[in-house]
Amino acid sequence: MRRKLAAGNWKMHGLAADLAQAEALARDLPAPAVDVLLCPPATLICRMAKALARTPFAIGAQDCHPAAQGAHTGDVSAAMLADAGASHVILGHSERRADHGEDSALVAAKATAAHGAGLVAIICVGETEAQRDAGQTLAVVREQLRDSLPDGASAENTVVAYEPVWAIGTGRTPTDAQIAEVHDTLRAALPDAGIRLLYGGSVKPSNAAEIFAIANVDGALVGGASLKAADFGAIIAALEAAEG
C-alpha cells in the first residue's frame, strides 16, 4: 500500500511570522495518519525545520540547482537544502517550466542532484489549457514524465505530482474522470509501482474528499490552501479519511 501524502507548497509566500501557521498545524495534528510535508520558501527552511523538529512533519524545498556547487549566483544546491533541514524538493513545477523556461531534461538533472543529496524529488507534470483543448493531455504528461524521471527513480526517492497548468490558482479543477484518466496513465508509465502520485491544482477543503476518492490519487500537492493551518488541516483530515 502506498501511504498517502499531503504536501504544501507555500510558493513565494511566508515571512518569519507565518511560521506560526506551521506550528499551529503541528499542534492540531500531533500524530497524522498520513505523511505531511511543508515546502516553504528557502528563507524559512532552516527555521521551519527547527520549529517542527519534534513533530512527524517533513520539510521540503521548491527547487534546486543541478550542480553540487559553483559560480551560480542566487541558486541553491540540493546538498545545501539537505543541510538546512529539507528532506524533499519540488522540481519541474509548471510555474518554473513556464516562468523560467525549464524543460524536462533540466528537471531530470535536478532530480538526479536531489537524489544524490538524499532528497526525495517531487516531479511535477501537467498540460496547459491549449493542450487540453487540443486533446494532447495524455501525450504531454507521458512525455514530461518520461523525460523528467532520472535513472534510478523509485518509491524511496521520487514522488510524481500531476498539476494541470490551467487549474493552478484559478479555482478550476478537472472532472473526476479527467483526473482519473491522467493518474491511470501515469501509473502505467511509472518504473516503480510504489511511486506515489499526487494531484495538484486548486485543491481546497471543499473538494479534497472528492479528489481523494479517485483511484491512483495518493495525496495532493496543495498551493494556497496550505498557507493557513485551518485550511490545510481540513485537507489533511480528508486525506486521512481516504486512507482509513
PALO-791814 format. One record per residue: residue number from 1; x negated, y, z negated of N, C-alpha, C in turn. Coordinates in pm, whole numbers, plus 32768, in hexadecimal, padded with zeros to 4 digits. Layout:
// PALO-791814
PT   n   nX   nY   nZ  caX  caY  caZ   cX   cY   cZ
PT NUM    X    Y    Z    X    Y    Z    X    Y    Z
...
// end
This chain:
// PALO-791814
PT   n   nX   nY   nZ  caX  caY  caZ   cX   cY   cZ
PT   1 7FAC 7F88 8000 8000 8000 8000 7FA8 807E 8000
PT   2 7FCC 80DD 8053 7F83 815C 8056 7FBF 81B9 7FEB
PT   3 7F6D 81E7 7F8F 7F9C 823F 7F25 7FBE 82C7 7F61
PT   4 802E 82FF 7F39 805B 8380 7F6F 7FFD 83F1 7F44
PT   5 7FF6 8458 7F98 7F9F 84CA 7F7E 7FE8 854C 7F9A
PT   6 7FE6 85A6 7F39 8018 862E 7F4B 7FA0 868B 7F4A
PT   7 7F86 86CA 7FBB 7F13 8724 7FC9 7F43 87B3 7FDF
PT   8 7F12 880E 7F90 7F37 889B 7F9C 7EC8 88EB 7FDC
PT   9 7EE7 892C 804B 7E86 8981 8093 7EA8 8A13 8076
PT  10 7E57 8A53 8024 7E71 8ADE 7FFE 7E4F 8B40 806D
PT  11 7E08 8B12 80D4 7DDF 8B6A 8142 7D96 8BE6 810A
PT  12 7DA6 8C5B 8147 7D5E 8CD1 8116 7DB4 8D1C 80B0
PT  13 7DD5 8CD3 8045 7E21 8D0A 7FD7 7DDD 8CE0 7F55
PT  14 7DE3 8D38 7EF2 7DB5 8D10 7E6F 7D3F 8D60 7E3B
PT  15 7D56 8D9C 7DC5 7CED 8DDE 7D78 7CE5 8D97 7CF1
PT  16 7C8B 8DC3 7C9D 7C78 8D7F 7C1C 7CF9 8D73 7BCE
PT  17 7D4C 8DD9 7BD2 7DC9 8DD6 7B86 7E26 8D66 7BB4
PT  18 7E18 8D3C 7C33 7E71 8CD6 7C68 7E4D 8C49 7C39
PT  19 7DDB 8C3A 7BF7 7DBA 8BB9 7BBB 7E22 8B90 7B54
PT  20 7E69 8BF1 7B1F 7ED3 8BD3 7ABE 7F3E 8B79 7AFA
PT  21 7F56 8B85 7B7D 7FB9 8B30 7BBD 7F8A 8A9E 7BC0
PT  22 7F0A 8A8A 7BDD 7ED3 8A03 7BDC 7ED5 89C8 7B50
PT  23 7EB4 8A1A 7AEE 7EB4 89EB 7A63 7F41 89CA 7A34
PT  24 7FA2 8A1A 7A5F 802E 89FE 7A3B 805D 897C 7A7A
PT  25 8036 8963 7AF6 805B 88E7 7B39 8022 8870 7AEE
PT  26 7FA4 887C 7AC4 7F64 880E 7A7B 7FA7 87F6 79F5
PT  27 7FD4 885F 79B3 801C 884E 7934 80A2 8808 794A
PT  28 80E4 882D 79B6 8167 87F2 79D4 815C 8761 7A01
PT  29 80E9 873E 7A3C 80D6 86B8 7A73 8055 867A 7A3C
PT  30 8055 8657 79BC 7FD9 8621 7981 7FB2 8598 79B6
PT  31 8013 854E 79ED 7FF6 84C8 7A21 804D 84AD 7A9C
PT  32 8033 84F0 7B0B 8085 84DD 7B83 807C 844F 7BB7
PT  33 80EA 8420 7BF1 80EE 8399 7C27 80B9 8391 7CB5
PT  34 808B 8402 7CEA 804E 8408 7D6F 7FCC 8455 7D63
PT  35 7F79 8450 7DC9 7EFE 84A0 7DCB 7F22 8531 7DEA
PT  36 7EE2 858D 7DA3 7EF9 861C 7DB8 7E74 865F 7DD5
PT  37 7E72 86B0 7E3D 7DFA 86F5 7E6A 7E1A 8788 7E7F
PT  38 7DC5 87E0 7E4E 7DD3 886F 7E66 7D58 88A1 7EB1
PT  39 7D6F 88E9 7F1F 7D03 891F 7F71 7D0A 89B7 7F70
PT  40 7CC8 89F7 7F11 7CC8 8A89 7F09 7C60 8AC3 7F68
PT  41 7C5B 8B47 7F75 7BEE 8B83 7FC1 7B68 8B64 7F80
PT  42 7AFD 8B6D 7FCC 7A79 8B44 7F9B 7A50 8B8E 7F1D
PT  43 7A7F 8C0A 7F0F 7A59 8C5A 7E9A 7A90 8C22 7E18
PT  44 7AF5 8BCC 7E1F 7B34 8B97 7DA7 7B15 8B04 7D8E
PT  45 7ACE 8AC2 7DE8 7ABA 8A32 7DD8 7A78 8A10 7D54
PT  46 7A08 8A51 7D36 79BE 8A31 7CBC 7A12 8A4E 7C41
PT  47 7A56 8AC2 7C3F 7AA5 8AE6 7BC9 7B1F 8A8B 7BBA
PT  48 7B5D 8A64 7C29 7BCF 8A0A 7C1F 7BA3 897F 7BF2
PT  49 7B31 8952 7C25 7AFE 88CF 7BFC 7AE5 88CC 7B65
PT  50 7AB0 8938 7B30 7A96 893E 7A9F 7B1A 8944 7A52
PT  51 7B79 8994 7A85 7BF8 89A6 7A3F 7C49 8923 7A3A
PT  52 7C3A 88CF 7AA1 7C88 8854 7AAA 7C33 87D7 7A91
PT  53 7BBF 87EA 7A54 7B60 877C 7A43 7B9A 8708 79F3
PT  54 7BF1 8723 7994 7C28 86B9 793F 7CB3 868E 796D
PT  55 7CD2 86A7 79EA 7D53 8680 7A24 7D3B 861B 7A93
PT  56 7DA3 85D6 7AC1 7D91 8578 7B30 7D90 85BB 7BB9
PT  57 7D99 8640 7BBE 7D9E 8686 7C3D 7D14 8689 7C7F
PT  58 7D12 867E 7D04 7C98 868C 7D52 7C93 8717 7D8F
PT  59 7C1A 8743 7DAE 7C05 87C7 7DE9 7BC7 87B6 7E73
PT  60 7BFA 8800 7ED4 7BC5 87F8 7F5B 7BA4 8881 7F93
PT  61 7B63 8880 8006 7B40 88FA 804E 7B8E 88FE 80D1
PT  62 7B83 896D 8118 7BD2 8982 8190 7B82 8979 8211
PT  63 7AFF 8968 8207 7AAB 895D 827E 7A1D 8945 8250
PT  64 79C9 8915 82A9 7939 890E 828F 78EE 8919 8313
PT  65 786D 8938 830A 7817 893E 837F 77E1 88B2 839C
PT  66 77C9 8890 841A 7795 880B 8437 7704 87F5 840D
PT  67 76B7 8862 83FC 762B 8855 83D4 761F 884E 833D
PT  68 75B7 880B 830E 75A1 87FE 827E 756F 8880 8240
PT  69 7527 88CE 828F 74F4 894F 8262 74BD 8999 82DC
PT  70 7493 8A15 82C8 7458 8A5D 8339 7481 8AEE 833F
PT  71 745C 8B2E 83AD 7476 8BBC 83C1 7503 8BCE 83F9
PT  72 7566 8BBD 83A4 75F2 8BC5 83CD 763B 8C23 836D
PT  73 7621 8CA3 837E 7656 8D07 8324 76EE 8CFE 8318
PT  74 771C 8CF9 829C 77AB 8CF6 8281 77E8 8C6C 827F
PT  75 779D 8C04 82A7 77D2 8B7D 82A9 77AE 8B32 8229
PT  76 77F4 8AC6 8211 77E1 8A74 8199 77D5 89E3 81C5
PT  77 7770 899E 8192 775B 8912 81B8 77AF 88B5 8161
PT  78 77BE 883A 818F 7808 87D7 8142 77C5 87BB 80BC
PT  79 7740 87B6 80BB 76F8 879E 803E 7710 880F 7FDA
PT  80 7718 888B 800B 7734 88FB 7FB2 77BF 88EF 7F75
PT  81 7820 88C2 7FC5 78A8 88B1 7F92 78AB 8845 7F26
PT  82 7866 87D5 7F40 7860 876B 7EDC 781D 879D 7E5D
PT  83 77B5 87EC 7E6D 776D 8823 7DFA 77C6 8881 7DA9
PT  84 7825 88C3 7DEB 7880 891F 7DA7 78F3 88D7 7D61
PT  85 7903 8856 7D7F 796D 880A 7D3C 79D8 87D3 7D96
PT  86 79C9 87E5 7E1A 7A2D 87B1 7E78 7A16 871D 7E92
PT  87 7A84 86D5 7EA9 7A7B 8648 7ED0 7AB5 8631 7F5B
PT  88 7AFD 8693 7F90 7B3E 8689 8013 7B23 870A 8062
PT  89 7B38 8703 80E4 7B31 877C 8137 7B91 876D 81AC
PT  90 7BDF 87D6 81C5 7C3A 87DA 8238 7BE9 8801 82B3
PT  91 7BFD 87B8 8320 7BB2 87D3 839B 7C10 87D1 8413
PT  92 7BF8 8829 8472 7C46 882A 84ED 7CD3 885F 84DE
PT  93 7CEA 88AC 8475 7D6F 88E8 8466 7D8D 893D 84E1
PT  94 7E0A 893F 8509 7E2D 8984 8586 7E08 8A18 8582
PT  95 7E09 8A52 850B 7DE3 8AE0 8503 7D50 8AF2 8523
PT  96 7CFD 8A91 8504 7C70 8A9A 8528 7C5B 8A72 85BA
PT  97 7CA8 8A12 85E8 7C9D 89EF 8677 7CC4 8A66 86CE
PT  98 7D2D 8AB0 86A4 7D5C 8B21 86F4 7D0B 8BA0 86DA
PT  99 7CF9 8BC4 865B 7CB9 8C44 863B 7C23 8C42 864D
PT 100 7BE4 8BCC 8640 7B52 8BC4 8647 7B23 8B70 86BD
PT 101 7B7E 8B46 8712 7B58 8AFC 878A 7B1A 8A75 876F
PT 102 7B3D 8A36 8700 7B01 89B5 86DF 7B40 8945 8732
PT 103 7AEC 88F3 876F 7B20 8881 87BA 7B0B 8802 8769
PT 104 7B3E 8794 879D 7B3A 8717 8753 7AAD 86E2 873F
PT 105 7A53 86FD 879C 79C9 86D1 878C 7989 8714 8713
PT 106 79A6 8794 8700 7971 87DB 868C 79B0 87A4 860C
PT 107 7A32 8787 8612 7A75 874E 859D 7A35 86C9 8576
PT 108 7A17 8676 85D9 79D7 85F5 85BE 794D 8608 857F
PT 109 7902 866C 85B0 787D 8687 8577 7889 86B6 84E6
PT 110 78EE 8708 84CB 7904 8735 8442 792D 86C0 83E8
PT 111 7980 8668 841D 79AB 85F4 83CF 7934 8599 83AF
PT 112 78DB 8589 840E 7862 853B 83F6 7811 8579 8386
PT 113 7804 85FE 8388 77BC 8643 831E 7802 8632 8298
PT 114 7886 863B 8299 78D2 862A 821D 78BB 859F 81E3
PT 115 78C4 853A 8237 78AD 84B1 8208 7821 84A1 81D0
PT 116 77C1 84E0 8212 7737 84D7 81E3 7722 8513 815B
PT 117 7775 8575 8139 776C 85B7 80B6 77C7 8577 804E
PT 118 780B 850B 8076 7863 84C6 8019 78EE 8501 800D
PT 119 7914 8555 806C 7999 8592 806A 79FB 8542 80BE
PT 120 7A79 8545 8096 7AE5 850D 80E7 7B0F 8578 814C
PT 121 7B0F 8556 81CB 7B36 85B4 8234 7BCB 85A6 8250
PT 122 7C14 8616 8247 7CA1 861A 826E 7CA5 8657 82F9
PT 123 7CB8 8602 835D 7CAF 862D 83E9 7D3B 864B 841E
PT 124 7D4C 86C5 8451 7DD0 86F3 847C 7DDF 86E8 8514
PT 125 7E57 86C1 853E 7E7A 86BE 85CC 7F07 86F7 85DB
PT 126 7F26 8728 8652 7FAD 875C 8667 7FB8 87A7 86EA
PT 127 8032 87A9 8720 804C 87E6 87A2 8085 8873 8794
PT 128 8073 88C3 87FB 80B1 8947 8800 8142 8939 882E
PT 129 818D 89A6 8826 8217 89A3 8854 821E 8988 88EA
PT 130 81C2 89C4 8936 81C1 89AE 89C7 81A6 891C 89E8
PT 131 814A 88DE 899E 812D 8851 89B6 81A3 87F8 8990
PT 132 81E7 881C 8923 825F 87D2 88FC 82CA 87DC 8969
PT 133 82E1 8857 8999 8349 886C 89FF 8328 8825 8A81
PT 134 82A6 8813 8A9C 827C 87D2 8B18 8276 8739 8B0C
PT 135 829D 8705 8A97 829C 8676 8A84 8212 863A 8A70
PT 136 81B2 868D 8A44 8127 8660 8A39 80FD 863C 89AB
PT 137 815B 8641 894D 8138 8633 88BF 80E4 85B7 88A3
PT 138 8114 8542 88CB 80CF 84C6 88A8 8046 84BD 88EA
PT 139 803C 84EC 8964 7FBA 84EA 89A8 7F58 8548 8962
PT 140 7F89 85BD 8938 7F33 861F 88F5 7F00 85EA 8870
PT 141 7F58 85B4 881D 7F2B 8587 8799 7ED3 850B 87A3
PT 142 7EEF 84B4 8805 7E97 8440 8817 7E0A 846B 883E
PT 143 7E03 84CD 889A 7D81 84FC 88C7 7D36 8543 8856
PT 144 7D7D 8598 880B 7D3D 85DD 879B 7D0A 8579 8734
PT 145 7D5B 8515 8715 7D32 84B1 86B4 7CB7 8466 86E6
PT 146 7CBB 8439 8761 7C4B 83EC 8799 7BCA 843B 8795
PT 147 7BD1 84BB 87B9 7B57 850B 87C5 7B2C 854C 8742
PT 148 7B84 854E 86DD 7B63 858E 865E 7B32 852C 85F4
PT 149 7B57 84AD 8601 7B2C 8449 859F 7A9B 8423 85B8
PT 150 7A46 842D 8554 79BC 8402 8567 79AE 836B 8558
PT 151 793E 8336 8583 7921 82A9 856A 7921 8291 84D3
PT 152 7956 8221 84AC 7956 81FF 841E 79CB 8236 83CF
PT 153 7A2A 8274 8414 7AA0 82A8 83CD 7AED 8233 8390
PT 154 7B12 8241 8310 7B56 81D4 82CA 7BB6 820F 8264
PT 155 7BFF 81B7 8223 7C5E 81E4 81BC 7C16 8226 8147
PT 156 7B9A 8202 8131 7B4F 823A 80C0 7B1D 82C7 80DB
PT 157 7B07 82EB 815A 7AC9 836D 8174 7B19 83C9 81CF
PT 158 7B92 839E 81F8 7BDC 83ED 825C 7C72 83EA 823F
PT 159 7CB0 845E 8250 7D41 846E 8251 7D63 84B7 82D2
PT 160 7DD4 8498 830E 7DFF 84DF 8387 7E81 8529 8369
PT 161 7E89 85A6 8396 7F02 85F6 8383 7F39 8621 8409
PT 162 7FBA 8604 841E 7FFF 8635 8497 8044 86B7 8475
PT 163 801C 8721 84B9 8058 87A5 84A5 807C 87E1 852D
PT 164 80FA 87D7 8555 8121 881A 85D1 810A 88B0 85C4
PT 165 80BE 88E8 8620 8094 8973 8614 810C 89D1 8607
PT 166 8176 89B3 864E 81EB 8A0B 8651 823C 8A06 85D0
PT 167 821B 89A9 8576 8264 899F 84F8 8218 89DC 8483
PT 168 819B 8A03 8498 8149 8A34 8429 816F 8AC3 8407
PT 169 81A3 8AD5 838F 81C5 8B5B 835E 823D 8B9A 83A0
PT 170 8287 8B4E 83F0 82F8 8B88 8439 837E 8B68 83F7
PT 171 837D 8B08 839B 83FA 8ADB 8360 843F 8A70 83B2
PT 172 840A 8A54 8429 8443 89ED 8480 83FD 8968 8467
PT 173 8446 88FC 8472 840A 8877 846A 8441 8820 84DA
PT 174 83F2 87BE 8506 8426 8761 856A 8499 870F 852D
PT 175 84E2 86CD 8580 8549 8672 854E 8505 85F8 8510
PT 176 8551 85AF 84C0 851A 8535 8485 84E9 84D6 84F1
PT 177 8534 84CC 855D 850E 8471 85CA 848B 849D 860C
PT 178 8477 8520 861B 83FC 8552 8657 8384 8536 85FE
PT 179 8394 854D 857B 8327 8530 851D 8306 849B 8520
PT 180 836F 8448 851D 835B 83B7 851D 8312 8389 859B
PT 181 8337 83C2 860D 82F9 839A 868B 8263 83B7 868A
PT 182 823E 842F 865A 81B0 8453 8658 8164 83FF 85F2
PT 183 819D 83EF 857A 8158 83A1 8513 8148 830F 853C
PT 184 81AC 82D7 857D 819F 824E 85AE 8131 8244 8617
PT 185 8129 82A8 866E 80C1 82AA 86D6 8036 82B5 8697
PT 186 8028 830E 8637 7FA7 831F 85F5 7F81 82A1 85A8
PT 187 7FE2 8267 8563 7FC4 81ED 8516 7F8D 8180 8572
PT 188 7FC8 8171 85E7 7F9B 810A 8644 7F0F 8126 867A
PT 189 7EE6 81A4 867A 7E65 81CA 86B3 7DF4 81D0 864D
PT 190 7E14 81C4 85CC 7DAE 81D1 8565 7D55 8155 855E
PT 191 7CD4 8167 8543 7C7A 80F4 853B 7C88 80A4 84BA
PT 192 7CC9 80DD 8454 7CD8 809D 83D3 7D69 80B1 83A6
PT 193 7DB0 8044 838F 7E3E 804D 836A 7E52 8090 82E2
PT 194 7DE7 809C 8295 7DF3 80DA 8211 7DE7 8171 8212
PT 195 7DC2 81AD 8283 7DB4 823F 828A 7E3D 827F 8276
PT 196 7E45 82DE 821B 7EC4 831F 81FD 7EE5 8389 8266
PT 197 7F66 8391 8287 7F9A 83F1 82E8 7FF4 8455 82A0
PT 198 7FCE 84D2 82A2 801D 853C 8263 806A 8589 82CD
PT 199 80DC 85BE 82A6 8123 861D 82FC 810E 86A8 82C2
PT 200 80FA 870A 831A 80EE 8795 82F0 8136 87F1 8350
PT 201 8169 885E 831D 81B0 88BE 8372 8234 88E4 8334
PT 202 8233 8950 82E4 82AC 8982 82A2 82EC 891A 8246
PT 203 8297 88CE 81FE 82CA 8875 8197 82ED 88C9 811D
PT 204 8363 88B4 80E6 8390 8901 8073 83EB 88A9 801D
PT 205 840C 88D7 7FA5 845E 8883 7F4D 84E1 8855 7F8C
PT 206 851D 88A7 7FE1 859F 8886 8018 859C 8819 8083
PT 207 8528 8802 80C1 8523 879B 812B 84C3 8729 810C
PT 208 847E 8730 809A 8415 86CF 807C 844A 8641 8074
PT 209 84B8 862C 802C 84EB 85A4 8019 850F 8564 809F
PT 210 854C 85B1 80F8 8572 857C 817B 84F8 8554 81CC
PT 211 848F 85A8 81C7 8414 858A 8212 83CF 850F 81D8
PT 212 83CD 8504 8153 8385 8494 8115 83CC 840F 8126
PT 213 8449 8413 8150 8494 8396 8169 8473 835A 81F1
PT 214 8428 83A3 8244 8408 8374 82CB 8396 830F 82C5
PT 215 83A1 82A4 8310 8338 823E 8313 82B4 827A 8342
PT 216 8248 8249 8307 81BF 8271 832A 819E 8301 8303
PT 217 81EF 833F 82B0 81CB 83BF 8273 8199 83A2 81E6
PT 218 8119 83B3 81D1 80DB 838F 8152 80C8 8406 80F5
PT 219 8106 8476 8117 80F9 84EE 80C6 80FF 8569 811B
PT 220 80CC 85D8 80E5 80D8 8657 812C 805D 86AD 8118
PT 221 803F 86FC 817F 7FDF 8769 8176 8033 87E8 8172
PT 222 8038 8827 80FE 8096 8893 80E3 804D 8919 80E2
PT 223 8085 897A 8129 8049 89FF 812E 8081 8A5B 80C3
PT 224 80D4 8AB9 80ED 8105 8B22 8093 8148 8AEE 8016
PT 225 818E 8A7E 801F 81D6 8A4A 7FAB 8179 8A10 7F41
PT 226 80F8 8A04 7F60 809A 89D1 7EFB 8061 8A3F 7EA4
PT 227 8082 8ABC 7EC3 8049 8B2C 7E77 808D 8B42 7DF1
PT 228 8107 8B11 7DE3 8152 8B23 7D67 8166 8A9B 7D25
PT 229 814A 8A94 7CA4 8153 8A15 7C5D 81DE 89D9 7C67
PT 230 8245 8A2B 7C5C 82CE 89F6 7C5E 82EE 89B6 7CE5
PT 231 82C8 89F9 7D52 82E6 89C5 7DD7 8296 8945 7DF5
PT 232 8215 894A 7DDB 81C3 88D4 7DF8 81E9 8861 7D9B
PT 233 820B 8883 7D1F 8236 881B 7CC2 82B3 87D4 7CF2
PT 234 8310 881F 7D2D 838A 87E1 7D61 836C 8786 7DD7
PT 235 830D 87AE 7E2C 82E5 875A 7E9C 82A1 86DA 7E6A
PT 236 824C 86E8 7E06 8209 8673 7DCD 8271 8615 7D8F
PT 237 82D5 864D 7D4D 833F 85FA 7D12 8389 85AB 7D7D
PT 238 83A2 85EA 7DEE 83E3 85A4 7E5D 838C 8534 7E93
PT 239 830A 854C 7E97 82AE 84E4 7EC6 82A5 8472 7E62
PT 240 82A8 8492 7DE2 82A8 842A 7D7A 8323 83D2 7D87
PT 241 8395 8410 7DA3 8411 83C4 7DB5 8406 8367 7E2D
PT 242 83C6 8396 7E98 83B4 8343 7F0F 8353 82D1 7EF2
PT 243 82EF 82EB 7EA0 828C 8286 7E7C 82CC 821A 7E26
PT 244 832A 8246 7DCF 8366 81EC 7D6D 83AF 8178 7DA8
// end
